[in-house]
Amino acid sequence: MSAESAAEHVHVHEPPSSFIRRWIFSTDHKVVGIQYWILALVAAFVGMWLSVVFRLHLANEGTIAQLNNQLSALAPDSAQAQALTEQIKALQAKWFVLTPEKYLSYLTMHGTILVFMVLTTAPMGGFGNYFLPIQIGALDMAFPRLNMLSIWLTILSFITLMAAFFVPGGPPNSGWTGYPPLSAIPAAQGKGYEGPGGYGQDLWVLSIAIFCFASLVGAINFIVTTLDLRTKGMTMLRMPLTCWAWFVTAILSLLSFAVLLVAGLLLLLDRNAGTSFFIPGDLFFNKPLVDHRGGSPILFQHLFWFFGHPEVYIAIVPGMGLVSHLLSTFARKPVFGYAAMVFAIFGIGIVGFFVWGHHMFQSGMSPYVAVAFSVMTMVVGVPSAIKTFNWLGTLWGGNIRFTSPMLYALGFVSLFVTGGIGGIFLGQNAVDIYFHDTYFVVGHFHLIMGVAAIFAMFAGTAFWFPKMFGRMMNEPLGKIHFWITFAGVNVIFITMHLMGLEGHPRRYSGFNYDFLSSNYMVTCHKIVTHTAILTATTQLLLLVNIVYSLFAGPKATDNPWEATSLEWAIPSPPPFENFKGGHVPEVHHGPYEFSVPGAAKDYIMQQEPPEARPATAPSAH
Amino acid sequence: MTPLLFVGMIGALVALTLYFFATKAPILPPLISEHGQLIDDQIYLTLIITGAIFAIAQLGLAFLVYKYRHREGAKATYLLGSHKLEYTWSAATLVLFVGLNLMGQKVWAEMHLNEHPKPAIEVEVTGLQFKWYIRYPGKDGVFGRRDVNMINDAEGNFLGLDKTDPKGADDIVMGSLTVPVGVPVVMKIGSRDVIHNFGVRELRVKQDAVPGLAVYIPFKATQTGSYEVACMELCGYGHYQMRSQLNVVTMAEYTKFLADNAP
């Protein structure tokens, strides 16, 4: 079916009259997109505040460890020693002091919530759902009912995950990676985790399995929509890079979530049905574990990271697409090397499937395979570098407007570079012998996968808010939020790199080592904690900005940014059927026709008539 | 205002980061193993290369942002890209990244691919929640049989040594690892419950201890002293306190250590 006939034969529906069908169980891709966006916002705050609690715990533990060191040098009954003892007792009574189990639980939930419910939902399910159909000129996603299924399964998955807080034993403490046997055998997690105490881990696995299913459904929808529902004139190479990014992300999701779903189901069986996919024989937990043998813990890691590495790209590729889009829009210039950008996105997607083993260099898997994974990992650096060069090229010779979405996008580029640098260390199998499972890794992945992707979400929110809600966001508030957050995350995560350089292990809830209770390490911990509190608090500005702008922001025009893609050719907010009366415009121009020589204004929208572009101008797509 | 602020912010980012890495990096923990020199060399080489990339890319970004900021009457250049540039920087980064990686393969081969040095002192390292036990084969140089059903923590038989096996009669089990300086050692690393990781910063050794799997890691210590062994893979609530010790001693001390602890 050609795109043309699809556009012509679409039958335009009236919006459902019932409130529930219109706004809650809605098949409208715009409503689904906003639902994903809200889910991500809620989840981001839950996950972030969890991290603030365990950061407080860590800084406090560091102080206690140092005081204990001082104490051991004093005579036990001296007045000074008694004062120190009092001080330690006071610190140990703080509300944020966690047991080792709770510390790991919060850590596990922080990671799981952020990776799945935020990084995987907002960039794709949120902005992608809302804007893919509009940008390619479609009236909705290809399968609106599947779309509704996908968001509600994701919400169910989030509720299931949150339920882990309320069952006996609380959330699991096996980390967001959930490696068996720790995650597979209840006794391994400690006394309180057997029987009903293990429900937290079961809910965790179940939640991820549901999430996988929802993502698979969503991925199919994105792929079909992109391939089949483009309007007349919207060739693949006229799609904005955002659409390319969502398309590649959907392919990655389809191929990787299927594998994680399997891993999750097998783990659930190992826990509850007596199977042994991941549990080897001859284990001992208080007594010999007689009913399990023959499984492989490393098999789980392969399945997990076969998903887990592409997942990094699922989080970041939509951000890359959006940032390319924004740099071009606000530098008033075409994207530098559009085709190279498309190739680079595909390159990252394809090569990204052959590098999962770099998470497992020290796992005991074949060391020969490690060499191959390591070389492939360096190869995946090439498309990443291409993208960075092209972003810089896009700025070159521009006429840059410093709006808040542009600032967030520039922040993304900077964070992507900084985070990427750490990857050059960790991707080398030899260097990873030293850095594996240290704070260096924590700093690295937070910068590149966490914060960079979140900056793209900030950018998307600031950029598309006027279209989604019909009102502009507050610029000064957005800029203040940008500066503090940008400075804050750099301080937090670069400090973590430095701690990793000293070999600080991740996932430690205490300071039982001489090298951990050194002044240097504890100072680093305190810097990270204090900056984290400041940065987390700053996020309230974003919330204030959203709520304030929703009600009191200046009304947005149709195209406040003077951008070119189709969403700016329709009212803000768009009508139910996107394009009035279902009349989708024909596309005549490439997506980034900014500052075309001889044109009347410095941008040509995609649906403008062919004459808008002077025949004398150098040809683009 | 905004572009200047951006330049200032990026400038501070680059200056502070380079300063801290330049002053902190040369003090990776002291190195006490032979192969570790190769790892350190590779780390420093990577630091220098990536430090340069970091500075150039960030400052380049700041420069472009400032230079091409919006001014009254300014116009952007209509620039679509350049195939030549794309090929050049793709090839350059490919050669740089893969080349850098290949330089690190020598030490990887030494630890994992090549045949391990012989003769070497063989020790068995076993992780369990939340302790390490190290077994020496004793005079006969052979480890005795282990059986999970014979594990008895109360009696101190953490590894399930089979007392009826004559080969195991002279096996020594300790809570810390003692090795002589300057002699090749091969560790057989395993676990009796969940995954642990035997990591010693100064030794530049880090290896998962996986239940059901034996991994062999060679090293040669170059300096006597005591060093902390840390568990580097999340193994449960006690992960952070799974601490042990590596004692590197002279050969004479090592012989005495074995004799003193022989059953």
Interface residues (C-beta under 8 A of the other chain):
Chain A: T99 P100 E101 L104 N173 S174 G175 T177 Y179 P181 L182 I185 A188 Q189 G190 P280 G281 D282 L283 F284 F285 P288 G295 S296 P297 I298 A331 R332 K333 P334 V335 F336 G337 Y338 A339 A340 Q362 S363 G364 P367 Y368 A370 V371 S374 V375 T377 M378 V379 G381 V382 A385 I386 T388 F389 N390 L392 G393 L395 W396 G397 G398 N399 I400 R401 F402 L407 L410 V413 S414 V417 T418 I421 I424 F425 G427 Q428 N429 A430 V431 I433 Y434 H436 D437 T438 K479 W483 F486 A487 N490 I494 L498 L501 E502 G503 P505 R506 R507 Y508 S509 G510 F511 N512 Y513 D514 F515 F594 S595 V596 P597 D602 A617 P618 A620
Chain B: T2 P3 L5 F6 M9 I10 L13 L16 T17 F20 F21 K24 A25 L28 P29 L38 I39 Q42 I43 T46 I49 T50 I53 F54 A57 Q58 G60 L61 L64 V65 Y68 R69 H70 R71 A74 K75 A76 T77 Y78 L79 L80 G81 S82 L85 E86 W89 S90 T93 L94 F97 V98 L100 N101 L102 G104 Q105 K106 V107 W108 M111 H112 L113 L128 Q129 V148 N149 I151 G160 R192 D193 V194 I195 N197 G199 R201 R204 V205 K206 Q207 D208 V210 P211 G212 L213 V215 E228 A230 C231 M232 E233 L234 C235 G236 Y237 G238 H239 Y240 Q241 R243
